[in-house]
Amino acid sequence: TGTMIGGLTNTNISTLERRFGLSSSQSALVVVSYDVAFCILTAFVTYFGATANRPRLVGIGSAIFGIGAFVYALPHFLSPLYKFGDSTLTSNYISTPPDSCSPSNATNCLPTDQGLMKFMFVLLFGQLLLGCGTVPLYTLGVAYIEDSVPKNSAPIYLGIANAASLFGPAIGFACGGYILNNFLLEIDWIKSSLLTSSSDPRWVGAWWIGPMAMMTASWILVIPLCGFPKQLPDKKYMYCYIILNLTRKDNGTGQIRAERKSEVHTNSKEEAENSELENSLKNFPTAVMRLFKNPAFCFLTLAGCSTGLTVSGGSSFMAKFIQNEFHTSAGTSAMLAGAILVPAAVAGHLLGGGLISRFQMETPAILKLCAFSSFLVACASPLLLLRCGNKAMAGITATYNRSNLTSGCNSNCNCQTEFYNPVCGGNGVAYFSPCYAGCPESSGYINSTIQVYNNCSCLGVNETAHAGVCEASCFKLPLFLGLALFMVLLTFISHTPAVVVSLRIVPPSMRSFAIGLEWLFLRALGTIPGPILYGSFIDSTCKLWQSKECGTVRGSCWVYD
């Protein structure tokens, strides 16, 4: 689940926007649909699933997750061939007039694929299924682990489990970045040298390979997960029990729970009432109200919401942020984001759980640890304002009429803005296309791959331009990555301790439901609005949108400020 949700989905955002003409707000809707499904189901699954065979429910969720991954990959197989606008392409791809300056292009109106937007809903439905499939794992699975180990060992086990769930995003970022950097136009199984660099803004990689691999892995895990018993027996018979599914009277986990000292935030009379509360529909409101009367539980839930708001939005667009602010390719930015987010998060989980076990922390000390780490994150957050400057682009961030691509030097060229084909002039300024640079013709290639244009009227007499964006020197990226690593580490140090406290301060019979209700609010107030707010803010910084159908339909963003 981590590979798909935390890694591949976030890695592919800019690619899917380019492929299907989505804005950041629309891609954010696709991302949060996973959280919407999780939010809707989590309370009911955890309330009624607390007394069921929890590992079996996790196995069923894995099967649903596999179906969701398949649906998520479907747009690749159902969509038409990718069009990115280059006059040198074959007829399967070309729908544009030549990119060079030519007055004869005046009457051309570009036909476009109006139906590409519908694939956003296919992606959204796939994410909904992915969210449904992960509900049992992150709620019932956590409670199952906590019920099966001694109190002092629980933080270590939960820390390992949370850290393991983050190795998935590491795999997702690494594999997703590699695929996006190396597969050119093999999205249609056509090897081509038409786009010679993954830094080309029109580049789209084989984004669908990852979801198909996750579909296979999820279905393979169904049978092993369904083989676990409702409760783990003592160690002497554990493996025999799991393999043969034998029923025994002795119960190792039951003895563990009986020996624990209660830290429930309530008096003995209420605790007895909670333990006798049946998981029936009529008792559902009562169970919710009893959790809301627990102040420590409420404040931990609100803290989780604030963390989820920033972490979900930041992680969803971190790769895109690095790509645009530090001028890297989509694949490179994905791998850099993974190299920062995942190891720091894994280390934070392990460190948080290790500190509790090492110093035998009780609930008040754990809460102080959570508060202190969160305070340090807030103090360090302004450091993330580090960035490189915008690249100089004529008509957008530099030279002639600002925010207007058309100038006197190209007004007779009748250039189109549907397809982005940037060129770099000898003056170090980028132009949207050879047409907007006023280049009438190509004069050959550099190293047999990079096209060169000459006599460009917007550059001056005898000036040339070459295909691709201009290189920019900036040395702030390593500093930014180091600061981001520090902040992510501090953020996730408090995650496992917070889960431990949430499980300790509620009655044993309500632990699964407490985790589920906490996740419900974390999703509803944190991880769902987070990507939407971040995506909307990113869209507000766009300086040049893709213009489709002669300017009547807006596509994805070409240039951000």
C-alpha positions as CSV (number, residue, x, y, z in Angstrom):
1,T,0.0,0.0,0.0
2,G,2.8,2.4,0.8
3,T,4.5,1.8,-2.6
4,M,1.2,2.7,-4.4
5,I,-0.2,5.5,-2.3
6,G,2.8,7.1,-0.8
7,G,5.2,6.6,-3.7
8,L,3.8,6.0,-7.1
9,T,0.8,8.2,-6.8
10,N,2.8,11.2,-5.7
11,T,5.5,10.5,-8.2
12,N,3.1,10.4,-11.1
13,I,1.2,13.6,-10.4
14,S,3.0,15.9,-12.9
15,T,3.1,13.1,-15.5
16,L,-0.7,12.5,-15.2
17,E,-1.3,16.3,-15.4
18,R,0.7,16.5,-18.6
19,R,-0.8,13.3,-20.1
20,F,-4.5,14.1,-19.5
21,G,-4.4,17.9,-19.3
22,L,-5.2,18.2,-15.6
23,S,-4.6,21.1,-13.3
24,S,-3.0,20.7,-9.8
25,S,-6.5,21.1,-8.3
26,Q,-7.9,18.3,-10.4
27,S,-4.9,16.0,-9.7
28,A,-5.4,16.8,-6.0
29,L,-9.0,15.5,-6.2
30,V,-7.7,12.3,-7.6
31,V,-5.2,12.0,-4.7
32,V,-7.7,12.8,-1.9
33,S,-10.4,10.4,-3.3
34,Y,-8.3,7.7,-1.6
35,D,-8.7,9.5,1.8
36,V,-12.4,10.1,1.1
37,A,-13.1,6.3,0.8
38,F,-10.9,5.6,3.9
39,C,-12.8,8.3,5.8
40,I,-16.3,7.0,4.9
41,L,-15.6,3.4,5.8
42,T,-13.1,3.5,8.7
43,A,-15.5,4.1,11.6
44,F,-17.9,1.3,10.6
45,V,-15.2,-1.2,9.7
46,T,-13.4,-0.7,13.0
47,Y,-16.5,-0.7,15.1
48,F,-18.1,-3.9,13.7
49,G,-14.8,-5.5,12.8
50,A,-13.3,-5.3,16.3
51,T,-14.9,-8.7,17.2
52,A,-14.4,-10.4,13.8
53,N,-11.3,-12.1,12.4
54,R,-9.2,-9.0,11.8
55,P,-6.5,-10.6,9.7
56,R,-9.1,-12.0,7.4
57,L,-10.6,-8.6,6.9
58,V,-7.1,-7.3,6.1
59,G,-6.8,-10.0,3.4
60,I,-10.1,-9.0,1.9
61,G,-8.9,-5.4,1.8
62,S,-5.8,-6.5,0.0
63,A,-8.0,-8.1,-2.8
64,I,-9.9,-4.8,-3.1
65,F,-6.7,-2.9,-3.2
66,G,-5.5,-5.0,-6.1
67,I,-8.7,-4.2,-8.1
68,G,-8.2,-0.5,-7.3
69,A,-4.6,-0.6,-8.7
70,F,-5.9,-2.2,-11.9
71,V,-8.6,0.4,-12.4
72,Y,-6.0,3.2,-11.7
73,A,-3.8,1.9,-14.6
74,L,-6.8,1.5,-17.0
75,P,-6.5,5.1,-18.5
76,H,-3.3,4.1,-20.2
77,F,-4.9,1.2,-22.1
78,L,-8.1,3.2,-22.9
79,S,-6.7,6.6,-23.9
80,P,-5.6,7.5,-27.4
81,L,-1.9,8.0,-28.4
82,Y,-0.1,10.8,-26.7
83,K,0.1,14.1,-28.7
84,F,2.7,16.6,-27.8
85,G,3.1,18.8,-30.9
86,D,6.2,18.5,-33.0
87,S,6.3,19.0,-36.7
88,T,8.8,16.2,-37.1
89,L,6.5,13.5,-35.7
90,T,4.7,10.8,-37.6
91,S,1.0,11.2,-38.5
92,N,0.0,9.1,-35.4
93,Y,1.1,11.9,-33.2
94,I,1.0,15.2,-35.2
95,S,-2.1,17.4,-35.0
96,T,-0.3,20.7,-35.2
97,P,1.1,23.0,-37.9
98,P,4.8,23.4,-38.0
99,D,6.4,25.0,-34.9
100,S,8.5,27.4,-37.0
101,C,7.4,30.9,-37.7
102,S,5.0,30.9,-40.7
103,P,2.3,33.4,-41.6
104,S,0.5,30.6,-43.5
105,N,-0.7,29.1,-40.2
106,A,-3.2,31.9,-39.6
107,T,-6.4,29.8,-40.4
108,N,-5.3,26.6,-38.6
109,C,-7.4,25.7,-35.5
110,L,-6.0,22.8,-33.6
111,P,-8.2,19.7,-33.1
112,T,-7.7,18.2,-29.6
113,D,-8.8,15.2,-27.6
114,Q,-11.8,16.5,-25.7
115,G,-12.4,13.2,-24.0
116,L,-9.1,13.0,-22.1
117,M,-10.7,14.7,-19.1
118,K,-13.0,11.8,-18.5
119,F,-10.0,9.6,-17.5
120,M,-9.7,11.7,-14.4
121,F,-12.8,10.0,-13.1
122,V,-11.3,6.6,-13.9
123,L,-8.2,7.5,-11.8
124,L,-10.5,8.9,-9.1
125,F,-12.5,5.6,-9.0
126,G,-9.3,3.6,-8.8
127,Q,-8.2,5.7,-5.8
128,L,-11.6,5.2,-4.1
129,L,-11.1,1.4,-4.3
130,L,-7.5,1.7,-3.0
131,G,-8.8,3.6,0.0
132,C,-11.4,0.9,0.7
133,G,-8.8,-1.7,0.6
134,T,-6.4,-0.1,3.1
135,V,-9.0,0.6,5.8
136,P,-8.6,-2.8,7.6
137,L,-4.8,-2.8,7.4
138,Y,-4.2,0.6,9.0
139,T,-6.9,0.3,11.7
140,L,-7.6,-3.3,12.6
141,G,-4.1,-4.4,11.8
142,V,-2.6,-1.8,14.3
143,A,-5.0,-2.9,17.1
144,Y,-4.2,-6.6,16.3
145,I,-0.5,-6.0,16.8
146,E,-1.0,-4.0,20.0
147,D,-3.3,-6.7,21.5
148,S,-0.7,-9.5,20.7
149,V,2.4,-8.1,22.5
150,P,3.3,-7.0,26.1
151,K,2.8,-3.3,26.9
152,N,6.5,-2.4,27.0
153,S,7.2,-4.1,23.7
154,A,4.2,-2.6,21.9
155,P,5.9,0.7,20.9
156,I,8.8,-1.1,19.3
157,Y,6.4,-3.4,17.3
158,L,4.3,-0.5,16.2
159,G,7.4,1.5,15.3
160,I,8.6,-1.3,13.2
161,A,5.2,-1.8,11.5
162,N,4.9,2.0,10.8
163,A,8.5,2.1,9.5
164,A,7.9,-1.0,7.3
165,S,4.9,0.7,5.8
166,L,7.2,3.5,4.7
167,F,9.6,1.3,2.9
168,G,6.8,1.1,0.3
169,P,7.0,4.8,-0.5
170,A,10.8,4.4,-0.8
171,I,10.3,1.7,-3.4
172,G,7.6,3.8,-5.1
173,F,9.6,6.9,-5.4
174,A,12.7,5.1,-6.6
175,C,11.0,2.9,-9.1
176,G,8.6,5.6,-10.2
177,G,11.5,8.0,-10.8
178,Y,13.5,5.4,-12.8
179,I,10.5,4.6,-15.0
180,L,9.7,8.2,-15.7
181,N,13.3,9.0,-16.6
182,N,13.9,6.0,-18.9
183,F,10.8,5.0,-20.8
184,L,10.4,7.9,-23.2
185,L,7.2,7.2,-25.3
186,E,7.0,3.5,-24.4
187,I,3.7,4.5,-22.8
188,D,2.4,3.4,-26.3
189,W,5.1,0.7,-26.7
190,I,6.7,2.8,-29.4
191,K,10.4,3.4,-29.0
192,S,11.3,6.8,-30.2
193,S,14.1,9.3,-30.1
194,L,11.8,12.2,-30.7
195,L,12.1,13.4,-27.1
196,T,15.8,13.0,-26.3
197,S,15.7,14.2,-22.6
198,S,13.5,13.5,-19.7
199,S,13.9,17.2,-18.8
200,D,11.7,18.1,-21.8
201,P,8.5,19.6,-20.4
202,R,6.4,17.4,-22.7
203,W,8.0,14.2,-21.5
204,V,5.6,11.4,-20.3
205,G,6.9,8.1,-18.9
206,A,5.4,4.7,-18.4
207,W,3.5,5.7,-15.3
208,W,1.1,2.7,-15.5
209,I,3.8,0.0,-14.9
210,G,3.9,0.6,-11.1
211,P,0.1,0.2,-10.5
212,M,0.0,-3.0,-12.5
213,A,2.9,-4.4,-10.4
214,M,1.1,-3.4,-7.2
215,M,-2.1,-5.2,-8.4
216,T,-0.1,-8.4,-8.7
217,A,1.5,-8.1,-5.3
218,S,-1.7,-7.3,-3.5
219,W,-3.5,-10.4,-4.9
220,I,-0.5,-12.6,-4.0
221,L,-0.8,-11.5,-0.3
222,V,-4.5,-12.3,0.1
223,I,-4.2,-16.0,1.0
224,P,-1.3,-15.6,3.6
225,L,-3.2,-12.8,5.3
226,C,-6.4,-14.8,5.5
227,G,-4.5,-17.6,7.1
228,F,-3.8,-15.8,10.4
229,P,-6.1,-16.7,13.4
230,K,-8.5,-14.3,15.2
231,Q,-6.1,-14.2,18.1
232,L,-2.4,-15.3,18.3
233,P,-1.8,-18.1,20.7
234,D,1.3,-18.5,22.9
235,K,4.6,-18.7,21.1
236,K,4.9,-22.5,21.6
237,Y,2.0,-23.2,19.3
238,M,1.9,-20.0,17.3
239,Y,3.3,-21.3,13.9
240,C,1.4,-24.5,14.1
241,Y,-1.8,-22.5,14.7
242,I,-1.3,-20.3,11.8
243,I,-0.4,-23.0,9.3
244,L,-3.1,-25.6,10.4
245,N,-5.7,-23.1,11.7
246,L,-6.1,-25.2,14.9
247,T,-8.4,-24.1,17.7
248,R,-6.8,-24.1,21.2
249,K,-8.2,-23.2,24.6
250,D,-5.0,-21.5,25.8
251,N,-4.6,-18.0,24.6
252,G,-1.2,-16.2,24.9
253,T,-2.6,-12.8,23.8
254,G,-5.5,-13.0,26.3
255,Q,-2.9,-13.5,29.1
256,I,-0.9,-10.5,27.9
257,R,-4.0,-8.2,28.0
258,A,-5.0,-9.5,31.5
259,E,-1.6,-8.6,32.9
260,R,-1.6,-5.0,31.7
261,K,-2.0,-2.1,34.0
262,S,-4.9,0.1,32.9
263,E,-4.2,3.6,31.8
264,V,-7.7,4.3,30.5
265,H,-8.8,7.9,30.9
266,T,-11.9,7.2,32.9
267,N,-13.1,5.9,36.3
268,S,-13.5,2.2,37.2
269,K,-17.3,2.3,36.9
270,E,-17.2,3.8,33.4
271,E,-14.4,1.4,32.4
272,A,-16.6,-1.5,33.4
273,E,-19.5,0.0,31.3
274,N,-17.2,0.4,28.3
275,S,-16.0,-3.2,28.6
276,E,-19.6,-4.4,28.5
277,L,-20.6,-2.3,25.6
278,E,-21.6,-4.5,22.7
279,N,-20.6,-3.6,19.2
280,S,-24.1,-3.2,17.9
281,L,-25.7,-0.5,15.8
282,K,-27.7,1.0,18.6
283,N,-24.6,1.4,20.8
284,F,-22.6,3.2,18.0
285,P,-23.6,6.7,19.1
286,T,-22.8,5.9,22.8
287,A,-19.3,4.6,21.8
288,V,-18.6,7.8,19.9
289,M,-19.7,10.0,22.7
290,R,-17.5,8.2,25.2
291,L,-14.5,8.7,23.1
292,F,-15.3,12.4,22.7
293,K,-15.4,12.7,26.5
294,N,-11.8,11.7,26.6
295,P,-9.8,14.9,26.4
296,A,-6.4,13.3,25.7
297,F,-7.9,11.4,22.8
298,C,-9.5,14.5,21.4
299,F,-6.4,16.6,21.5
300,L,-4.3,13.8,20.0
301,T,-6.8,13.6,17.2
302,L,-6.6,17.3,16.5
303,A,-2.8,17.2,16.6
304,G,-3.0,14.4,14.0
305,C,-5.3,16.5,11.8
306,S,-2.9,19.4,11.8
307,T,0.0,17.1,11.0
308,G,-2.0,15.3,8.3
309,L,-2.9,18.6,6.7
310,T,0.7,19.6,6.1
311,V,2.2,16.2,5.5
312,S,-0.4,15.1,2.9
313,G,-0.3,18.3,0.9
314,G,3.5,18.5,1.1
315,S,4.2,14.9,0.2
316,S,1.7,14.9,-2.6
317,F,3.4,17.9,-4.4
318,M,7.0,17.6,-3.0
319,A,8.3,16.1,-6.2
320,K,6.5,18.6,-8.3
321,F,7.8,21.4,-6.1
322,I,11.4,20.3,-6.5
323,Q,10.9,19.9,-10.2
324,N,9.7,23.5,-10.7
325,E,11.6,25.4,-8.0
326,F,14.9,23.7,-8.5
327,H,14.7,23.0,-12.2
328,T,15.0,19.2,-12.3
329,S,13.3,16.5,-14.4
330,A,10.2,14.7,-13.2
331,G,12.1,11.5,-12.6
332,T,15.0,13.1,-10.8
333,S,12.7,15.2,-8.5
334,A,10.7,12.0,-7.6
335,M,13.8,10.2,-6.6
336,L,15.1,13.2,-4.6
337,A,11.7,13.5,-2.8
338,G,11.8,9.8,-2.0
339,A,15.4,10.0,-0.7
340,I,14.3,12.7,1.7
341,L,10.8,11.8,2.8
342,V,11.1,8.1,3.2
343,P,14.3,7.5,5.1
344,A,13.6,10.4,7.5
345,A,10.0,9.1,8.1
346,V,11.3,5.6,8.7
347,A,14.0,6.9,11.1
348,G,11.4,9.0,12.9
349,H,9.1,6.0,13.5
350,L,11.8,3.8,14.8
351,L,13.3,6.6,17.0
352,G,9.9,7.5,18.5
353,G,9.1,3.9,19.3
354,G,12.6,3.2,20.6
355,L,12.6,6.2,23.0
356,I,9.4,5.0,24.6
357,S,10.7,1.4,25.1
358,R,14.2,2.5,26.2
359,F,13.1,4.9,28.9
360,Q,9.9,3.0,29.8
361,M,7.8,6.1,29.3
362,E,4.4,6.5,30.8
363,T,1.6,8.4,29.1
364,P,2.4,11.9,30.4
365,A,6.0,11.7,29.3
366,I,5.0,10.4,25.9
367,L,2.7,13.4,25.4
368,K,5.5,15.8,26.3
369,L,7.7,14.1,23.7
370,C,5.0,14.6,21.1
371,A,4.5,18.3,22.0
372,F,8.2,19.0,22.0
373,S,8.9,17.5,18.6
374,S,6.0,19.3,17.1
375,F,7.2,22.6,18.5
376,L,10.6,22.1,16.9
377,V,8.9,21.4,13.5
378,A,7.0,24.7,13.7
379,C,10.2,26.6,14.5
380,A,12.0,25.1,11.6
381,S,9.3,25.5,8.9
382,P,10.3,29.0,7.6
383,L,13.5,27.4,6.4
384,L,11.6,25.8,3.6
385,L,11.3,29.2,1.9
386,L,14.6,28.4,0.2
387,R,14.3,28.1,-3.6
388,C,16.0,28.9,-6.9
389,G,14.8,31.8,-9.0
390,N,12.5,31.5,-12.0
391,K,14.0,30.6,-15.3
392,A,13.9,33.5,-17.8
393,M,11.1,32.9,-20.3
394,A,10.2,35.5,-22.9
395,G,6.7,37.0,-22.3
396,I,6.3,35.3,-18.9
397,T,9.2,36.2,-16.6
398,A,11.6,38.1,-18.8
399,T,12.1,40.4,-21.9
400,Y,9.3,41.9,-24.0
401,N,5.7,42.4,-23.0
402,R,5.4,40.6,-19.6
403,S,2.7,37.9,-19.4
404,N,2.2,38.1,-23.1
405,L,3.9,35.7,-25.4
406,T,3.2,37.7,-28.5
407,S,5.4,40.6,-29.4
408,G,6.3,42.6,-32.5
409,C,9.0,40.1,-33.5
410,N,6.5,37.2,-33.7
411,S,3.1,38.9,-34.3
412,N,3.0,37.7,-37.9
413,C,3.8,34.1,-37.0
414,N,0.4,33.0,-35.8
415,C,1.8,30.8,-33.1
416,Q,-0.2,28.2,-31.1
417,T,0.0,27.6,-27.3
418,E,-1.6,24.1,-27.1
419,F,1.8,22.3,-27.3
420,Y,4.9,23.3,-25.5
421,N,8.1,23.0,-27.5
422,P,10.6,25.3,-25.7
423,V,13.8,26.6,-27.2
424,C,16.8,28.3,-25.6
425,G,18.1,31.4,-27.2
426,G,21.8,32.4,-27.3
427,N,20.8,35.2,-24.9
428,G,20.0,32.7,-22.2
429,V,16.3,33.4,-22.4
430,A,13.8,30.5,-23.1
431,Y,10.9,30.9,-25.6
432,F,7.7,28.9,-25.6
433,S,8.4,27.5,-29.1
434,P,10.6,28.2,-32.2
435,C,7.6,30.1,-33.5
436,Y,7.4,32.5,-30.6
437,A,11.2,33.0,-30.9
438,G,10.5,34.0,-34.5
439,C,12.6,31.2,-35.9
440,P,11.6,30.5,-39.6
441,E,13.6,27.3,-40.0
442,S,15.8,24.6,-38.6
443,S,19.5,24.6,-39.5
444,G,20.5,21.1,-38.2
445,Y,21.2,19.3,-35.0
446,I,23.7,19.3,-32.1
447,N,25.1,15.8,-31.4
448,S,22.5,14.4,-33.9
449,T,19.7,14.9,-31.3
450,I,19.2,18.6,-30.3
451,Q,17.6,20.6,-33.1
452,V,19.0,24.1,-33.9
453,Y,17.1,27.1,-35.3
454,N,18.6,30.1,-37.0
455,N,17.6,33.7,-38.1
456,C,15.3,34.0,-35.1
457,S,13.8,37.5,-35.3
458,C,13.2,37.8,-31.5
459,L,16.9,37.1,-30.7
460,G,18.6,39.5,-33.0
461,V,20.4,39.3,-36.3
462,N,22.1,35.9,-37.0
463,E,21.1,34.6,-33.6
464,T,20.3,30.9,-33.1
465,A,18.3,28.9,-30.6
466,H,18.4,25.2,-29.7
467,A,15.6,22.9,-28.6
468,G,15.0,22.5,-24.9
469,V,14.9,24.7,-21.8
470,C,17.9,26.8,-20.8
471,E,20.1,25.4,-18.1
472,A,20.1,27.2,-14.8
473,S,22.7,27.2,-12.1
474,C,21.5,26.9,-8.5
475,F,23.2,25.5,-5.5
476,K,20.4,25.7,-2.9
477,L,18.9,22.3,-3.6
478,P,21.2,20.3,-1.2
479,L,20.5,22.8,1.6
480,F,16.8,22.5,1.0
481,L,16.9,18.7,1.0
482,G,18.9,18.7,4.3
483,L,16.4,21.0,6.0
484,A,13.5,19.0,4.7
485,L,15.0,15.8,6.0
486,F,15.4,17.3,9.5
487,M,11.8,18.5,9.5
488,V,10.4,15.2,8.3
489,L,12.4,13.3,11.0
490,L,11.0,15.5,13.8
491,T,7.5,15.2,12.4
492,F,7.4,11.4,12.4
493,I,9.2,11.0,15.8
494,S,5.8,11.8,17.4
495,H,3.7,9.5,15.2
496,T,4.3,6.2,16.9
497,P,4.2,7.7,20.4
498,A,0.8,9.3,19.6
499,V,-0.6,5.9,18.4
500,V,0.7,4.2,21.6
501,V,-1.1,6.8,23.8
502,S,-4.3,6.6,21.8
503,L,-4.4,2.8,22.4
504,R,-3.5,3.1,26.1
505,I,-6.1,5.7,27.1
506,V,-9.2,3.8,25.8
507,P,-10.7,0.5,27.0
508,P,-9.4,-2.6,25.3
509,S,-12.8,-3.3,23.7
510,M,-12.7,0.1,22.0
511,R,-9.2,0.2,20.8
512,S,-9.9,-0.7,17.2
513,F,-12.8,1.7,17.1
514,A,-10.7,4.5,18.7
515,I,-8.1,4.1,16.0
516,G,-10.8,4.1,13.3
517,L,-12.5,7.2,14.6
518,E,-9.1,9.0,14.9
519,W,-8.3,8.1,11.3
520,L,-11.8,9.4,10.2
521,F,-11.1,12.9,11.6
522,L,-7.5,12.8,10.4
523,R,-8.7,12.2,6.9
524,A,-11.7,14.5,7.0
525,L,-9.8,17.5,8.5
526,G,-6.3,16.7,7.5
527,T,-5.3,14.5,4.5
528,I,-8.4,15.3,2.4
529,P,-8.3,19.1,2.4
530,G,-4.4,19.1,2.5
531,P,-3.7,18.2,-1.2
532,I,-6.7,20.3,-2.3
533,L,-5.4,23.4,-0.6
534,Y,-1.9,22.8,-1.8
535,G,-3.0,22.1,-5.3
536,S,-5.2,25.2,-5.4
537,F,-2.3,27.4,-4.2
538,I,0.0,25.9,-6.8
539,D,-2.5,26.6,-9.5
540,S,-2.7,30.2,-8.4
541,T,1.0,30.6,-9.2
542,C,0.6,29.4,-12.8
543,K,1.8,32.0,-15.4
544,L,1.1,30.1,-18.5
545,W,-1.7,27.5,-19.0
546,Q,-2.0,25.1,-21.9
547,S,-4.7,26.5,-24.3
548,K,-6.8,23.9,-26.1
549,E,-9.3,24.2,-28.9
550,C,-8.2,27.6,-30.1
551,G,-8.1,29.0,-26.5
552,T,-11.6,27.8,-25.4
553,V,-10.4,25.0,-23.1
554,R,-7.7,25.2,-20.5
555,G,-5.3,22.3,-20.0
556,S,-2.4,21.8,-17.6
557,C,0.1,24.5,-16.5
558,W,3.3,25.0,-18.5
559,V,5.1,27.6,-16.4
560,Y,4.8,28.4,-12.7
561,D,6.1,31.3,-10.7
